[in-house]
Amino acid sequence: MERKKIGIEVLFLLVLIFVSQSCQKDLDDGGEIINEDFIEITQDNIHYEMIEANIEASMNDAIAYFESLENLKSTSIGECATIDIAYSNNSFPVSITIDFGDGCTTFNGMDCTGTMFVTLSDTLRKQGTTYHVTFQNFLIDDGHSITGEISGVNQGLNASGYWKFYEESSFDIVTPEGEEIEKERNLTRVWVAGSETNALSDDVFECTGYGELTSLSEDWNYSYTIQESLIVSPSCSYILGGVMELSWSNIENTFWIDFEDEDNVCNSEFRFL
């Protein structure tokens, strides 16, 4: 049994926090303006993506800590969550428990309580390795309750020689106000930089896939598809590039969000296409 206090760091983020008090753009018809209601709904639901990004960062930080014990990957050690690692006869599968206790502030300021459980079938850099995440009494970001699971598999090296991972997640979210939301996501991550080093900060991922959110309380449905790979890295707290297509059940139009920056600058900017 290995036990250590560690801090939660970014490894990969699908969608990160952005702030836009007045983000309006003329649509192609030349007359229609994206209304404030759509902007607010978009921000709220990308916030749920940030919650999932936070959860995945916690999972990957814990896996990185475990693999550092075998000199496979390093991680920063701090004083936040408690990590317990259990396996029989020093062989796989390994069970990793991430205990946030009564409160732990993570990398982006979100507070967490409760426990996450990660099961890892083998080392992360091996084709066929699977990982599975579940929750117990888990609250995040001022009381958002999360139940559900994340399942992932290493699909091996792609044609360009980069590790590729496929993930599916299914969450039931209850907001502090009592709104009940179902969230489903399918994602493919390609590890395009940093897989051969012991540092987390040089990792870069290209992500594709789609997701859907449904409010059981407010009767709305939101879905998105990644049209151009989202580029994410733990060295930046925002998306470095990519395009998402957004569709809402209560809004007729489909909208596209572009995170691209010509100079690849780390910032929260985006624009509607």
VEXTIKE-666554 format. One record per residue (C-alpha): residue number from 1; x, y, z; residue in three letters. Coordinates in steps of 0.25 Angstrom, whole numbers, always signed. Layout:
<atoms>
{atom NUM; {X; Y; Z}; "ALA"}
...
</atoms>
This chain:
<atoms>
{atom 1; {+0; +0; +0}; "MET"}
{atom 2; {+5; +14; -4}; "GLU"}
{atom 3; {+0; +26; +2}; "ARG"}
{atom 4; {+3; +41; -1}; "LYS"}
{atom 5; {-2; +55; -1}; "LYS"}
{atom 6; {-3; +61; -15}; "ILE"}
{atom 7; {-8; +73; -22}; "GLY"}
{atom 8; {-17; +72; -34}; "ILE"}
{atom 9; {-11; +78; -47}; "GLU"}
{atom 10; {-16; +79; -61}; "VAL"}
{atom 11; {-12; +68; -70}; "LEU"}
{atom 12; {-22; +70; -81}; "PHE"}
{atom 13; {-35; +78; -82}; "LEU"}
{atom 14; {-45; +77; -92}; "LEU"}
{atom 15; {-52; +90; -89}; "VAL"}
{atom 16; {-48; +101; -80}; "LEU"}
{atom 17; {-53; +113; -73}; "ILE"}
{atom 18; {-56; +125; -82}; "PHE"}
{atom 19; {-62; +139; -78}; "VAL"}
{atom 20; {-70; +147; -88}; "SER"}
{atom 21; {-79; +158; -82}; "GLN"}
{atom 22; {-84; +162; -96}; "SER"}
{atom 23; {-79; +152; -107}; "CYS"}
{atom 24; {-88; +156; -120}; "GLN"}
{atom 25; {-86; +153; -134}; "LYS"}
{atom 26; {-94; +155; -147}; "ASP"}
{atom 27; {-98; +142; -153}; "LEU"}
{atom 28; {-96; +139; -168}; "ASP"}
{atom 29; {-110; +145; -171}; "ASP"}
{atom 30; {-105; +159; -168}; "GLY"}
{atom 31; {-116; +162; -158}; "GLY"}
{atom 32; {-118; +153; -147}; "GLU"}
{atom 33; {-110; +154; -134}; "ILE"}
{atom 34; {-106; +143; -124}; "ILE"}
{atom 35; {-115; +147; -112}; "ASN"}
{atom 36; {-111; +148; -98}; "GLU"}
{atom 37; {-119; +136; -94}; "ASP"}
{atom 38; {-111; +127; -103}; "PHE"}
{atom 39; {-98; +133; -98}; "ILE"}
{atom 40; {-102; +130; -84}; "GLU"}
{atom 41; {-107; +116; -86}; "ILE"}
{atom 42; {-94; +113; -94}; "THR"}
{atom 43; {-85; +118; -82}; "GLN"}
{atom 44; {-93; +110; -72}; "ASP"}
{atom 45; {-92; +97; -80}; "ASN"}
{atom 46; {-77; +99; -83}; "ILE"}
{atom 47; {-76; +101; -68}; "HIS"}
{atom 48; {-81; +86; -67}; "TYR"}
{atom 49; {-70; +83; -77}; "GLU"}
{atom 50; {-60; +90; -68}; "MET"}
{atom 51; {-65; +81; -56}; "ILE"}
{atom 52; {-62; +69; -64}; "GLU"}
{atom 53; {-49; +74; -68}; "ALA"}
{atom 54; {-46; +76; -53}; "ASN"}
{atom 55; {-50; +62; -50}; "ILE"}
{atom 56; {-41; +56; -61}; "GLU"}
{atom 57; {-29; +65; -57}; "ALA"}
{atom 58; {-31; +58; -43}; "SER"}
{atom 59; {-31; +44; -49}; "MET"}
{atom 60; {-19; +47; -58}; "ASN"}
{atom 61; {-11; +53; -46}; "ASP"}
{atom 62; {-14; +41; -38}; "ALA"}
{atom 63; {-9; +31; -49}; "ILE"}
{atom 64; {+3; +40; -52}; "ALA"}
{atom 65; {+7; +39; -37}; "TYR"}
{atom 66; {+5; +24; -37}; "PHE"}
{atom 67; {+13; +22; -50}; "GLU"}
{atom 68; {+24; +31; -44}; "SER"}
{atom 69; {+26; +20; -33}; "LEU"}
{atom 70; {+31; +11; -45}; "GLU"}
{atom 71; {+39; +23; -51}; "ASN"}
{atom 72; {+29; +24; -63}; "LEU"}
{atom 73; {+23; +38; -60}; "LYS"}
{atom 74; {+26; +49; -50}; "SER"}
{atom 75; {+15; +57; -43}; "THR"}
{atom 76; {+16; +69; -34}; "SER"}
{atom 77; {+14; +66; -20}; "ILE"}
{atom 78; {+6; +76; -11}; "GLY"}
{atom 79; {-4; +76; +1}; "GLU"}
{atom 80; {-18; +74; -5}; "CYS"}
{atom 81; {-24; +61; -8}; "ALA"}
{atom 82; {-20; +48; -1}; "THR"}
{atom 83; {-16; +37; -11}; "ILE"}
{atom 84; {-17; +22; -7}; "ASP"}
{atom 85; {-11; +11; -16}; "ILE"}
{atom 86; {-15; -3; -14}; "ALA"}
{atom 87; {-11; -15; -23}; "TYR"}
{atom 88; {-8; -30; -20}; "SER"}
{atom 89; {+6; -35; -21}; "ASN"}
{atom 90; {+11; -23; -28}; "ASN"}
{atom 91; {+3; -26; -40}; "SER"}
{atom 92; {-9; -21; -48}; "PHE"}
{atom 93; {-20; -17; -48}; "PRO"}
{atom 94; {-17; -6; -38}; "VAL"}
{atom 95; {-28; +2; -30}; "SER"}
{atom 96; {-25; +17; -27}; "ILE"}
{atom 97; {-34; +24; -17}; "THR"}
{atom 98; {-34; +40; -17}; "ILE"}
{atom 99; {-40; +45; -4}; "ASP"}
{atom 100; {-43; +60; -4}; "PHE"}
{atom 101; {-48; +59; +10}; "GLY"}
{atom 102; {-57; +70; +15}; "ASP"}
{atom 103; {-51; +80; +5}; "GLY"}
{atom 104; {-40; +81; -5}; "CYS"}
{atom 105; {-37; +93; -14}; "THR"}
{atom 106; {-32; +88; -28}; "THR"}
{atom 107; {-24; +94; -39}; "PHE"}
{atom 108; {-35; +104; -44}; "ASN"}
{atom 109; {-41; +108; -31}; "GLY"}
{atom 110; {-52; +98; -31}; "MET"}
{atom 111; {-54; +92; -17}; "ASP"}
{atom 112; {-56; +77; -16}; "CYS"}
{atom 113; {-61; +67; -5}; "THR"}
{atom 114; {-63; +52; -5}; "GLY"}
{atom 115; {-56; +41; -12}; "THR"}
{atom 116; {-52; +37; -26}; "MET"}
{atom 117; {-48; +22; -29}; "PHE"}
{atom 118; {-39; +19; -41}; "VAL"}
{atom 119; {-37; +5; -46}; "THR"}
{atom 120; {-25; +3; -56}; "LEU"}
{atom 121; {-22; -10; -63}; "SER"}
{atom 122; {-8; -7; -67}; "ASP"}
{atom 123; {+2; +4; -69}; "THR"}
{atom 124; {-4; +16; -77}; "LEU"}
{atom 125; {+5; +15; -89}; "ARG"}
{atom 126; {+1; +1; -93}; "LYS"}
{atom 127; {-9; -3; -104}; "GLN"}
{atom 128; {-21; -9; -98}; "GLY"}
{atom 129; {-20; -3; -84}; "THR"}
{atom 130; {-33; +2; -78}; "THR"}
{atom 131; {-37; +11; -67}; "TYR"}
{atom 132; {-50; +13; -60}; "HIS"}
{atom 133; {-54; +24; -50}; "VAL"}
{atom 134; {-66; +24; -40}; "THR"}
{atom 135; {-70; +34; -29}; "PHE"}
{atom 136; {-75; +33; -15}; "GLN"}
{atom 137; {-82; +45; -8}; "ASN"}
{atom 138; {-74; +54; -18}; "PHE"}
{atom 139; {-77; +69; -18}; "LEU"}
{atom 140; {-70; +79; -27}; "ILE"}
{atom 141; {-71; +94; -29}; "ASP"}
{atom 142; {-79; +99; -18}; "ASP"}
{atom 143; {-88; +87; -17}; "GLY"}
{atom 144; {-90; +81; -30}; "HIS"}
{atom 145; {-93; +66; -27}; "SER"}
{atom 146; {-87; +56; -37}; "ILE"}
{atom 147; {-90; +41; -39}; "THR"}
{atom 148; {-87; +33; -51}; "GLY"}
{atom 149; {-74; +27; -58}; "GLU"}
{atom 150; {-63; +30; -67}; "ILE"}
{atom 151; {-57; +18; -76}; "SER"}
{atom 152; {-45; +19; -85}; "GLY"}
{atom 153; {-36; +10; -93}; "VAL"}
{atom 154; {-22; +12; -99}; "ASN"}
{atom 155; {-24; +9; -114}; "GLN"}
{atom 156; {-10; +8; -117}; "GLY"}
{atom 157; {-1; +17; -126}; "LEU"}
{atom 158; {-8; +24; -138}; "ASN"}
{atom 159; {-2; +25; -152}; "ALA"}
{atom 160; {+7; +37; -147}; "SER"}
{atom 161; {+12; +29; -135}; "GLY"}
{atom 162; {+4; +36; -125}; "TYR"}
{atom 163; {-3; +29; -113}; "TRP"}
{atom 164; {-18; +30; -115}; "LYS"}
{atom 165; {-29; +28; -104}; "PHE"}
{atom 166; {-44; +26; -105}; "TYR"}
{atom 167; {-53; +30; -94}; "GLU"}
{atom 168; {-68; +30; -90}; "GLU"}
{atom 169; {-74; +37; -78}; "SER"}
{atom 170; {-88; +37; -73}; "SER"}
{atom 171; {-91; +47; -61}; "PHE"}
{atom 172; {-103; +50; -53}; "ASP"}
{atom 173; {-101; +65; -48}; "ILE"}
{atom 174; {-109; +72; -37}; "VAL"}
{atom 175; {-107; +86; -36}; "THR"}
{atom 176; {-107; +94; -23}; "PRO"}
{atom 177; {-120; +99; -27}; "GLU"}
{atom 178; {-126; +85; -29}; "GLY"}
{atom 179; {-126; +85; -44}; "GLU"}
{atom 180; {-124; +71; -49}; "GLU"}
{atom 181; {-115; +69; -62}; "ILE"}
{atom 182; {-111; +57; -70}; "GLU"}
{atom 183; {-98; +58; -77}; "LYS"}
{atom 184; {-92; +48; -87}; "GLU"}
{atom 185; {-79; +49; -95}; "ARG"}
{atom 186; {-70; +41; -105}; "ASN"}
{atom 187; {-56; +46; -107}; "LEU"}
{atom 188; {-43; +42; -114}; "THR"}
{atom 189; {-30; +48; -109}; "ARG"}
{atom 190; {-17; +47; -117}; "VAL"}
{atom 191; {-5; +50; -108}; "TRP"}
{atom 192; {+3; +58; -119}; "VAL"}
{atom 193; {+14; +63; -110}; "ALA"}
{atom 194; {+21; +60; -96}; "GLY"}
{atom 195; {+18; +45; -95}; "SER"}
{atom 196; {+33; +42; -95}; "GLU"}
{atom 197; {+37; +52; -84}; "THR"}
{atom 198; {+35; +52; -69}; "ASN"}
{atom 199; {+29; +65; -68}; "ALA"}
{atom 200; {+14; +68; -69}; "LEU"}
{atom 201; {+15; +82; -74}; "SER"}
{atom 202; {+20; +78; -88}; "ASP"}
{atom 203; {+8; +69; -91}; "ASP"}
{atom 204; {-1; +73; -102}; "VAL"}
{atom 205; {-14; +66; -107}; "PHE"}
{atom 206; {-23; +67; -119}; "GLU"}
{atom 207; {-37; +63; -115}; "CYS"}
{atom 208; {-49; +60; -124}; "THR"}
{atom 209; {-63; +55; -121}; "GLY"}
{atom 210; {-77; +59; -116}; "TYR"}
{atom 211; {-85; +61; -104}; "GLY"}
{atom 212; {-100; +63; -99}; "GLU"}
{atom 213; {-106; +70; -87}; "LEU"}
{atom 214; {-121; +69; -83}; "THR"}
{atom 215; {-127; +76; -72}; "SER"}
{atom 216; {-138; +67; -65}; "LEU"}
{atom 217; {-143; +80; -57}; "SER"}
{atom 218; {-143; +91; -67}; "GLU"}
{atom 219; {-147; +83; -80}; "ASP"}
{atom 220; {-135; +87; -89}; "TRP"}
{atom 221; {-125; +79; -97}; "ASN"}
{atom 222; {-111; +83; -102}; "TYR"}
{atom 223; {-101; +75; -111}; "SER"}
{atom 224; {-88; +78; -117}; "TYR"}
{atom 225; {-78; +72; -127}; "THR"}
{atom 226; {-64; +75; -128}; "ILE"}
{atom 227; {-62; +79; -143}; "GLN"}
{atom 228; {-47; +83; -142}; "GLU"}
{atom 229; {-38; +76; -132}; "SER"}
{atom 230; {-38; +83; -118}; "LEU"}
{atom 231; {-23; +86; -114}; "ILE"}
{atom 232; {-21; +85; -99}; "VAL"}
{atom 233; {-9; +85; -90}; "SER"}
{atom 234; {-6; +86; -75}; "PRO"}
{atom 235; {+3; +97; -78}; "SER"}
{atom 236; {-9; +106; -82}; "CYS"}
{atom 237; {-22; +107; -74}; "SER"}
{atom 238; {-30; +110; -87}; "TYR"}
{atom 239; {-33; +103; -100}; "ILE"}
{atom 240; {-21; +106; -110}; "LEU"}
{atom 241; {-29; +103; -123}; "GLY"}
{atom 242; {-41; +96; -129}; "GLY"}
{atom 243; {-55; +98; -133}; "VAL"}
{atom 244; {-68; +93; -126}; "MET"}
{atom 245; {-82; +92; -132}; "GLU"}
{atom 246; {-93; +95; -122}; "LEU"}
{atom 247; {-108; +91; -123}; "SER"}
{atom 248; {-119; +94; -114}; "TRP"}
{atom 249; {-133; +89; -113}; "SER"}
{atom 250; {-139; +102; -110}; "ASN"}
{atom 251; {-132; +110; -121}; "ILE"}
{atom 252; {-134; +108; -135}; "GLU"}
{atom 253; {-120; +111; -140}; "ASN"}
{atom 254; {-107; +103; -139}; "THR"}
{atom 255; {-95; +111; -135}; "PHE"}
{atom 256; {-80; +109; -136}; "TRP"}
{atom 257; {-70; +113; -126}; "ILE"}
{atom 258; {-55; +116; -130}; "ASP"}
{atom 259; {-44; +115; -120}; "PHE"}
{atom 260; {-33; +117; -130}; "GLU"}
{atom 261; {-22; +128; -127}; "ASP"}
{atom 262; {-13; +131; -139}; "GLU"}
{atom 263; {-1; +133; -129}; "ASP"}
{atom 264; {-5; +121; -121}; "ASN"}
{atom 265; {-6; +130; -109}; "VAL"}
{atom 266; {-11; +124; -96}; "CYS"}
{atom 267; {-24; +132; -93}; "ASN"}
{atom 268; {-39; +130; -91}; "SER"}
{atom 269; {-43; +137; -104}; "GLU"}
{atom 270; {-53; +130; -114}; "PHE"}
{atom 271; {-62; +135; -125}; "ARG"}
{atom 272; {-75; +130; -131}; "PHE"}
{atom 273; {-74; +127; -145}; "LEU"}
</atoms>
